[in-house]
Amino acid sequence: MGIQTSKIELAKLILNLDNPTILNKIKELIIGTQKDFENTLTAAEKEEIEIALSQLNKGKRTSFDSFMAKVS
C-alpha cells in the first residue's frame, strides 16, 4: 500500500470517528510528532532551514541535479 493510499484510508477512518477523546489523541500524536522532529534539530540546522526558506521565498532555487553535483 502506497503512502497516498494509507493517507486516504486514515482520513476515512478519522472522518467516521465520533469519539472526541480518540480524535484529540490522534491530533496530539500528529502535533507531538512534528514538535519532536523540531526538537531534534540543532541551532545550526534550524538556521540553515531558515536561510533556505528565505532564499526560496526570494525565488532563489537550485535544481536537484545541480545540488547533487555540488555535494557529491
N, C-alpha and C positions, 0 to 999 in steps of 0.2 A: 504494500500500500504506500503510495507516494505521500509526501508532506501535505500537498494541497488536499488530497482526499481525506487525510487524517484531520486536517483543519475543518473541513466541511462536516465530517462526521461528529467532531467535537462540538461544533456550533449547533448542529441539530440536537445533540443531547442536552446542551445548555438551554436552548430555546424551549425544550419540553419540560425543564425543571420548574417546579412550583415551590420548592423549599428555599426560603431566603437564607437559611443558615448555610446550606450547601453552596448556594450562589456566592455568598460572602467568602466562604473558604476558597472557592475557585479564584475569585478576584484577588484575595490575599496571596495566594500561591503565585499567581502570574505577576503581580506587582512586586512581591518579595523576590522573585527570581530575577527580575530586571534590576532591582536595587542591589542584590547580591553581586551581580556582574559589575556594576559600577564600583562597588566597594573593593573589588579585586584589582582595579587599575591603580597604577602608581600616579603620582602627581605629574610626572613627565609624560606618561601615556595620555592622561587627561588633557594636558596642554597640547600634545600633538593632535589629538582629536579636534580640539577647539580650533587650532590653526587650519586643519584640513577642512573643517566645516566653513570657516571664514573664506578660505580660498574657493571652495565650491560655490558659495553664495556670490562671490565676485566673478564667477564664470571661468575661473582658472581650473582646468581639468587636464588630466593626463590619461591617455588610453592605457588599458590594462597591459597591452603588449609592450608599450614604452616603459611602464613601471617595472615589468618583469625583466626587461633588458637591463635596467639600472641596478636591480637588486640581485641579479644572477651572477 
